[in-house]
Amino acid sequence: MIVYDLRRFGNTKAGEGPFSFVTDFHDFMPHLGLKSAYLLGLGLDGCIVRRFAFRYPERVDALLMVGAGGFCIDVEVTEDVDPGSF
């Protein structure tokens, strides 16, 4: 099991400029040697894995979302946002 730390959460810095949680994860997978994975997302992470699955279906072996809800905030961050506002 790998627990992924989103930008601005935990010990991960935001970096410079706009970014995408979905693209970040996609670009990180090869560093782990992963071509595909079983994904579990809770809350905001559920929104992220759902968008990841729509964008990169060939990279998803299985998808489990818990508490993601029907509406998800835009997971493409284009401005300085306080993580507490999620």
N, C-alpha and C positions, 0 to 999 in steps of 0.2 A: 504494500500500500504506500502510495506517495501522497503526501499532503502538500498542496500547492499554496503558496503565499501570494496573494494579490498585491499589486502595487498599492502603496499607501496603507497597507494593513500589515500587522505583525512587524517584522523587521525589514520589510522591503520599502525602499524609497520610491518616490514618484518618478524621478527622472525629469528630463526636459521635454516640454511640448506636449501635444496631444498624444494619447495612446488608446489602445483597445485591449480590454481584458481578454477578449476572445483571441485576437491576434497574438498577444503575449503568450498565451498558453500554446497555441499552434506552433509558434516559433521555438518554444521551450522543449516540446516533445522530442525532437531529434537529439537534443543534448542528453536525454535520458535513454536514448536508443529505442524509442517507442514509435512504431508506425501507426498503432491504434491502441485504444484503451477502453476499459470499463469506466464510465464517469458517474460520479455521485456529486450532486450539488444541493446544498442546504440554503434556503433563502436566496440572497443575491447570487450565490454560486449556482443555484438552480437555474436562474435566468441565464447565467453565463454558459453553462453546459448545454442548455437548450439552444441558444444561438450558435454555439460551437457545432452542435449536431446538425443544424440546418445548413450551416456554411460548409462544414467538412464531414459529410456523412461517412465517407470512406475511412475516417480516423476514429470512428466510434463503434465499439463492439457491443456495448450496452449502455443504457442511459437510465439513471434513477434520479428524480428530482423530488426533494422533500421541502414543502413549504414555499415553493417558488411562486405560487399564485398565478392568476391568469394574466396579470399585467406586470411587466418588468420595466424598470427604469432603463434608459439608454445606457448600455454598458460600454459605449465608446465615450471616453472622457476627453472633452475638448477644452475644459477650463479648470481652474483650481477649485476643487470641491472638497468640503469637509466630510471625511468618511462617516462621521457621526450622523450626517444628514440622511444616510441610507436607512 
